[in-house]
Amino acid sequence: MGAGGAVRPDHGGAGRTPRRCGDRLVNDLARTVEALLFLSPEPVSVERLAEACEVSEGEIIEALARLREHYAEGFRGVVLREVAGGFTLATDPVAERAARRLLAKPRTPALTQAQAECLAIVAYLRPVSRPEIARIRGVASE
């Protein structure tokens, strides 16, 4: 992305010649690119997107321009960013405080296998002693 916030049209198609797509094809490609960016935990380069979609880099640039319009800042909670030589979907800075509060809430961790076994024994045999649990499980429950 250049300084003006537009997607750079200067990527060549390394052996591929960009073909003009109808609006429907561009929209389909933009949806595919959007899905790939959503799935990727890190920024994805134009070259990798073109390879994954089996199209030219020029077509990816066109799809990214369409996504840039769709995700224009100030209109959605998600924005398209160019970071580290690739593109990524990120939350809009306006939502940062709310996102931090949501993600800061502690989650109850999943039970370990041993904890699940002990709880199952207690639920089934209640009341039960620790030595009885150890005997049933065949291991020390300490």
FITORNU-380605 format. One record per residue: residue in three letters; x, y, z of N, C-alpha, C in turn. Coordinates in steps of 0.05 Angstrom, whole numbers, plus 32768, in hexadecimal, padded with zeros to 4 digits. Atoms other than C-alpha are relative to their C-alpha. Last residue first. Layout:
// residues N
ALAXYZXYZXYZ;...
//
This chain:
// residues 142
GLU7FF77FEC7FED7FD47D278387800780197FF3;SER800F7FE780057FAA7CF38363800980168013;ALA80037FEF7FE97FDB7CB983607FF2801A7FF9;VAL7FE97FED7FFD7FCE7C8B83257FFB8010801A;GLY7FE7800F80027FA27C4E8316801980128002;ARG7FF07FF680167F667C79830880197FF17FFB;ILE8010800380197F387C508334801080097FE8;ARG8002801C80057F6C7C49836C7FF17FFB7FE5;ALA7FE6800A80097F7E7C9383697FFF7FE27FF9;ILE7FFB7FF5801B7F357CA7836D801A7FF57FF5;GLU8012800F80127F2B7C7983A9800380097FE3;PRO7FF4801B80057F697C9683CB7FEF7FEF7FED;ARG7FE97FFE80127F4C7CDC83C0800D7FE57FFB;SER7FE87FF67FF37F097CCB83E0801780007FEB;VAL7FE9801280057EC67CC583BD8019800C800C;PRO7FE67FF67FF87E817CE283CC80167FEB7FFC;ARG80027FEC7FEA7E6B7CE083947FF37FF48018;LEU7FFF800F7FE77E777CA283687FFB80128019;TYR800D801B80017E637CBB83237FFE7FF4801B;ALA801C7FFD80087E717D0683297FF27FE58001;VAL800F7FF37FEA7EB17CF983517FE380027FF9;ILE800280137FEA7ECA7CC7831D7FF0800C8017;ALA8013801580087EBA7CF582E37FFC7FEC8017;LEU801B7FF67FFE7EDC7D2F83077FEB7FEB7FF8;CYS80077FFC7FE37F1B7D0783127FE3800A8003;GLU8003801B7FF47F1E7CF082C97FF78002801D;ALA8019800B800A7F127D3782AF7FFA7FE5800C;GLN80167FF27FF27F497D5282DC7FE57FF57FF7;ALA8001800A7FE47F7A7D1C82C47FE9800E800F;GLN800B801B80007F6A7D2B827A7FFD7FF6801D;THR7FEC801480097F767D7582857FF27FE58001;LEU7FF780147FED7F3A7DA3828980157FEE7FF4;ALA800B801B80047F367DDD8259800B7FEE8016;PRO7FF1801480107F4B7E2182737FF17FE67FFF;THR7FFD80197FF07F167E52828B800E7FEC7FEF;ARG800F801680097F237E92826580047FE88012;PRO7FF4801A7FFD7F3B7ED282847FEC7FEA7FF7;LYS801080107FED7F1E7F128267800C7FE48002;ALA7FF280007FE67F567F3A82457FF17FEE8014;LEU7FEA801480007F3E7F2881FF800E7FFE801B;LEU800B801B80077EFB7F4C820680167FEB8003;ARG801080097FE97F1A7F88822A7FF57FE47FFB;ARG7FEE80067FEA7F507F8E81F57FF17FF68018;ALA7FF3801980067F1D7F8A81BD80137FF78017;ALA801480157FFC7EF37FC181DD800C7FE47FFB;ARG800680027FE37F2F7FEE81E37FED7FEA8006;GLU7FEA800B7FF17F467FE0819B7FFA7FFC801E;ALA800A80177FF07F037FE9817880167FF68013;VAL80167FF77FF07F14802F815D7FF67FEA8013;PRO7FF67FF57FE67F57801481457FEA800A8012;ASP7FFF7FE380027F317FEA8110800A800B801B;THR80177FF17FF57F417FA181188005801E7FFD;ALA7FFC7FF87FE47F727F8380E87FE8800E800A;LEU80187FF47FF67F707F5D80A580058006801E;THR800D800D7FEA7FB47F5180887FE6800E8007;PHE80197FF47FF87FDD7F62804B7FF37FEF8016;GLY8017800F800780267F56803D7FE7800E8009;GLY7FFF800A801B806A7F77803D7FE97FEE7FF7;ALA7FE980138004806E7F7D808880007FF47FE4;VAL7FED80027FEA80297F9D808E80157FEC7FF8;GLU7FE8800B800C7FF67FB5805B801680028016;ARG7FE77FF27FFB7FB47FBD808080177FF27FF0;LEU7FEB800D800F7F6C7FAC806F801A80108003;VAL7FF47FF080157F3C7FC480A580167FEF7FF2;VAL7FE8800D800B7F0A7FA180D2800B80117FEA;GLY7FF080067FE97ED67FC380FD801A7FF27FF9;ARG8002801C7FF77EB97FE280BE80117FFD8019;PHE801A800C80087EA9802880A37FFC7FE4800B;GLY80177FF07FF77EDD805580C27FE67FF47FF8;GLU80007FF87FE47F188038809C7FE880128006;ALA7FF67FE57FFC7F06801D80577FFD8007801E;TYR7FF77FFD7FE47EFB7FD2805A800B801B8006;HIS8013800D7FEE7ED17FCB801B80078005801E;GLU80197FF080007EFA7FFD7FF47FED7FF58015;ARG7FF97FE77FF47F3B7FDA80087FE880128002;LEU800280047FE37F1B7F977FF78006801A800F;ARG801D80037FFA7F0F7FAF7FAF7FFC7FFC801E;ALA800C7FE580037F577FC97FAC7FE27FFE8006;LEU7FFA7FF27FE77F6E7F857FC77FF5801D7FFF;ALA8011800B7FEA7F497F627F8F8005800F801A;GLU801B7FF680067F6A7F8F7F5A7FED7FF78016;ILE80007FE37FFB7FAE7F837F797FE4800B7FFC;ILE80007FFE7FE37FA07F387F797FFF801D8008;GLU801C80077FF87F8E7F3C7F2F7FFD8002801F;GLY80117FE980077FD07F607F227FE37FFB8008;GLU7FFD7FEC7FEA7FF57F2A7F497FEF80187FFA;SER7FE97FEE80017FDB7EF77F17800080148017;VAL80057FE980127FAC7EBF7F29801980128000;GLU7FF98007801C7FB37E7A7F487FF780157FEC;CYS80187FFD80107F907E8F7F8880037FF87FE3;ALA8016800F7FF47FC77E747FB57FE780017FEF;GLU7FFA801C80027FFE7E8D7F877FE97FEF800B;ALA80028007801C7FE07ED27F8080047FE27FFC;LEU801C7FFF80067FD77ED77FCC7FFB7FF77FE3;ARG800B80197FF4801F7EC17FD77FE27FFF7FFA;GLU7FF68018800E80387EF67FA67FF47FE6800A;VAL800F80018019800C7F2D7FC380087FE67FF0;SER7FF67FF08017802B7F1E80067FEE7FFC7FE8;VAL7FFB8010801780047F038042800880127FE8;PRO80047FF3801A80077F24808680077FED7FE9;GLU7FEB7FEC800680067EF380C17FF9800C7FE5;PRO7FF97FF17FE77FD17EC880E4801580157FFB;SER7FE47FFF7FFB7FB37EB580A080068010801A;LEU7FF480197FF57F6B7E9F809F801D80038008;PHE800D80067FE77F4C7EE58097800D7FE7800D;LEU7FF57FED7FED7F7F7EF780617FF47FFB801C;LEU7FE580077FFB7F6D7EB8803B800D80138015;ALA7FFF80197FF07F237EC58042801C7FF88007;GLU80097FF97FE57F2B7F0D802980007FE88013;VAL7FE97FF37FF37F547EF47FEE7FF88008801D;THR7FEC80147FFA7F1C7EC47FDC8018800C800F;ARG800A80107FEA7EE77EFA7FE280147FEA8008;ALA7FFE7FF07FE77F117F297FB87FF67FF08018;LEU7FE480017FF87F187EF27F8380048010801A;ASP7FFA801B7FF77ECD7EE97F80801D7FFE800A;ASN800D80037FE67EC37F357F7D80057FE4800B;VAL7FF17FF17FED7EF67F3A7F457FF47FFD801C;LEU7FE7800E7FFB7ED47F027F1F8012800E8014;ARG800680187FF17E907F237F27801A7FF08007;ASP80057FFA7FE47EAA7F677F127FFB7FE78011;GLY801A7FF47FFC7EC77F4A7ED27FFC8005801E;CYS801680107FF57F107F3C7ED37FE780107FFF;ARG80167FEF7FF67F467F5A7EA87FE97FEE8009;ARG80177FFE80137F807F2B7EA27FEB8011800D;PRO801A7FFB7FF47FC37F367EC57FEA80007FEB;THR800A7FE6800A7FFC7F157EA07FE58005800C;ARG801D80018005801F7EE07EC87FF8801B7FF5;GLY800680158013806A7ED47EC57FE37FFF7FFA;ALA7FEA8014800280797EFB7F057FF87FE97FED;GLY800B801A7FFE80387F247F0480147FEA7FFA;GLY8000800E801A80547F687F127FF67FE48005;HIS7FF7801C7FFE80417F8E7F517FFE7FF37FE4;ASP7FE68004800E803E7FD97F43800A7FE48002;PRO8005800F80187FF37FE47F51801A7FF87FF2;ARG7FED7FFA80157FFF7FF87F997FFA7FEF7FE7;VAL7FF0801780057FC17FF47FC4801280067FE8;ALA800B801080167FAA80397FD780127FE87FFC;GLY801380137FF67FB78058801B7FF47FEE7FEA;GLY801B7FF680027FD880967FFF7FEB7FED8009;ALA80047FEB7FEC801D808380177FE3800A8001;GLY7FF07FE88002801C80437FEE7FF980148016;MET80117FE98000800080008000801280188000;
//
